[in-house]
Amino acid sequence: METSEIIRTGAMLVAFAVAVSRGRKIWMMADAGAVLLFGVAWLVMPGVLLGQMTTGPLDAFHMSLSRLFGAMLIGSVVTFYKTRNSGDVTVSNVLLYSRVMGISMQLMAVGYGQMYYRDLEKGGWTSEQVWYGLFGGGVWLLGNLYHSARSDQFGCYSQRNDRLSFVLRLDGFMTLLGALFDFAFADLSLSFMMDVKADGIHLHMTRCTAAVMFMSGLVSSWAPVFLKDEDKKSVLLGRIVQNVLILMATLPYMWSAFSTTGLSLLAFTAGNIGLLAYGYLAPTGKKAA
């Protein structure tokens, strides 16, 4: 390792040690801040990030997939921020657990990508990207796992059969199903959106986005057992932000690469925003028993 890499690794370890030792709330805000920075970077300058991570050729669809990843990250931060002062321990437990599962999936994607897409000309990843992806992701996983495992209160309240809970359950089911499909069958998923053969970068970014989708799906599925309606609505707000940003990120690509499937995906995203808004605007005021 070069000196600069050693310094960056050391700085990452110091930042991790400080954040994880300051308690659950500080850790979650540090987590949200880091995820927000990465999300904005992937959304705004995907070419710069991908250019540093691979020497393979990049195309417009690489950029679009990277922006989808950034959109999902930013939306997840919205929920973290809106629920930061929640007195319901269920909320933080669910958010931390969702991070543990999602990061684990991302680590699997990084390892799989390096093992099966080593040829950089076909869209593989540099050794530096793998090191920071596995090391940084591993540290991130440990922090969330530590604060998740040490909780001695689990919360959880009875679910209500109301509009808000119904939309959350439905969104959770659809998001989890879509995430599992994209992660397990990334090549098949991409074949619906592009005519050219997918390379390692396409497949990896699809799986990374699926990992964050899985996080969001878990949170939506568990949100009906939150105590307060405002916390449930914060989950839906994060999902709305994700879908709006996805719509904005994919429109330019779909405009240049017109396809019936692409239009169908845009219509589905717009419809999903309508469903989430329907739940978000549900009347509130009651608390679960």
N, C-alpha and C positions, 0 to 999 in steps of 0.2 A: 504493500500500500504506500502511496505517496504521502508526503507530509500533509498536504491539504486534505486528503481523505481521512487521515488520522485525526486531524483537528475537527473536521465535521462530525466524525463518529463520536469523538469525545464530547463535543458540544451537545450532540443529541442525547448522550447518556446523562450529562449534567442536567439538561432541561427536563428529561424524563424523571430523574431522581427528585428534583425540586417539586415538580408538579404532582407526582404520585404521593409525596410525603405530606402535602398540604391539606389532605382531606378530600372527600368525595366531591364536594361542590367545586372546589378549585380545580381538581382534575378534569371534571366534566366541562368546565369553561375553557380550560387549556385545550382539551380535546376539540371542542367546538371551534375555537379560534384557529387551530392548526388546520382542521378540515375546511373551514371557510377559505383560508388562504389558498389551499390546494384546489378547492372547487373553483374559485375565481380564476386561478391560473389556468386550469384546464379549460374553462369556458372562454377565456379571453385570448390566450396565446397557446393553443394546443400544439401548433407547429414548433414552437421553441422547445417545449417540454419533450415532445417526441423526437425532435432533432438531437437532443442530448442523450436520449436513451437508446437509440438505434441508428444504424447506418443504412438501413433498408430504405427503399424508395417510398415516399409518402404521397398520398392522393387526397382528394377532397373528402372521400368517405372516411379516411382516417381522422380527419379534422372533425367531421360530424359526430363520429362515435366518441371522440375525446370530449367534445362539448356536452354530449349526453351524460357522460360520467361526471363532469363538473356540475351539471344541472342537478343531478341526484345528490351529490355531496352538499351543495348549497341548501337544498330543500331540507335535508336532514338536520342541518344546523339551525334552521328556523325553529323546529320543534324543540331542540335543546335549549335555545335562547328563551323561547316563550314560556317554558316550564321550569326555568332555572330557580324560581322562588317557590315552587310548589311544595306544600307541606305533606303531600301524599308520597310515602316512600315507594309505593308501587310504580310511580312514574320513573324515578331514577333507576330502580331495579330493572324495569323493562328496557329502558334506553341503554343501560350498560350491557345487558344480556344481548340485545340486538347488535351492539358493536362487536361483542365477542364472536358472535356467529358470522357476521359479515366480514370481519377482518380475517377470520379463519378461512373463509372462502377465497378471499383475495390472495392470501398466502399460497393456497393450493393452486390458484391461477398462475401466480408468478413461477412457482416451481414447475408446474406442467408446461408453461410456455418455454422456459429455458431448456427443459428436457427434450421437447419435441420440435422446437423451432430454433435450432441453434444456428442455422444458416441465415446470417444477417441479410443477405440479398433477398431472402424470401420472407422477410418480416420478423426476424428474431430480435432478441434484446441483448444489449451489451452486458458485460459482466458487472460493470458498475451499477447499472440499473437493478440487476438481480440482487447485488449485495445490499443496496439501500432499500430495495423493495422488501427483501426478506428480513433484514436487520431492523429497519425502521418499522415495518409492519409487525414484527415480532415484539418489539418494545411497546408499540401501541397496544397490541393484544394483551401483553402482560399487565399493563396499567389498568385496562378495563376489566380484565379477569380478576385482578387483585381486589379492586373495589366492589366488584360484583359478588365475589365469593365471601368476602368478610362481612356482608350484611347479615344481621341477625333478626331483621324484621322484613316481612315479605308482603304485607298489605293485602291487596286484592279485595274487591267488594263485589256484591252481587250485580249481575248485569240487568239492565232494563230493556224491555222490548219496545224501544222508542225509535224515532227516525234517526237520531244521531248514532246510536249503537248499531242500528241496521246497516247504515252506510259504512261505518268503520269495519264491521265484520265482512261485508261484501268487498270492500276495497282490500282488506287484508287477504282474503282468499284469492282474488284476481292477481294481486301483486306478487304474492308468494308463488302462485302457479306460473306466472310469467317469468319470474326470476329463476325458478328451477328449470324451466324449459330453455331459457337463454343460456344458463350456465352449463347444462348438460348437453344441449344440442346447438351450440353456438354457430356451427357451420350451417345447419339447417335454417336457423333463425335469420342469418345473414343472407341466405339465398333468396329469401322473400323480399329483401330490400335492395339487392345489388345484382348486376348481371355478370360482373367479372368474378374470377375465383378469389376467395378470401385468403389472405395471408396470415402469418402469425400475429401481426399487430391488430388486424381486424378482430381476430378471434379473442385475443387477450383483452382488448378494450371492451368487447361485448361481455366477457365474463366478469370483468371488474365492475361494469355497470350493473350486471345481474346481482353481484354481491351486495351492492348498496340497495338495490331493489329489495333484496331479501331482508335487509335490515328494516327498511320501511314497512314491508309487509308484516314482519313480526310485531312492530310497534302498533300498526293499525289493528292487527288481530287481538292484541292484548289491551288496547285502549278502552274497550267497553267495561273493563273491570276497574278503571280509574275512579276515584271518588268524585272528582269535580268535573262538571261539564266543560269548564274553560280549558282544562288540561286535554280533554278529548278533542276539543276544537283546535287546540294548538297542533295536534297531530294532523288533522285535516288541513290546516293552514300550510304546514310543511309540505304535504302532498300536493296541494294546489300550486305552491311555488315550484315544486319539481316539474309538474306537468306543463305549467306556463313556460318555464325556461326550456323544457324539451321542445315544445312547439316552436318557440323562437329560434332554437338552435338548429332544428331540422328543416325549417321552411326554406332557407337559402339552398340547401342541398337538393331538396325535393323539387325546387323550382328549376334547377339546372339538370336534374336527372329524373324527368317526369316518368312516373309509372303508376299503374292502377293500384298496386300493392302499397306504394308510398302514400297515395291519397287515402287509402283505407286506414293506414296507420295514423295519419294526421286526423282523420275523422274520429277514430277511436280515442285519441288523446284529447280532442276537443270534447267528446262525449264524457270522458272520464272527469274532465274539469267540471262539467255540469253536474255530474253525480256528487263529486266532492263538495261543490258549492251548495248543493241541495242539503247535504248533511251539515255543513258549516252554518247554514242559516236556520237550522232547526231551533225551535224555542227551547230555552234552558231555564234553569232555576232550581231544579231538583237535585238531590244528592242520592247516591246509591246507599243502600242499607248496609 
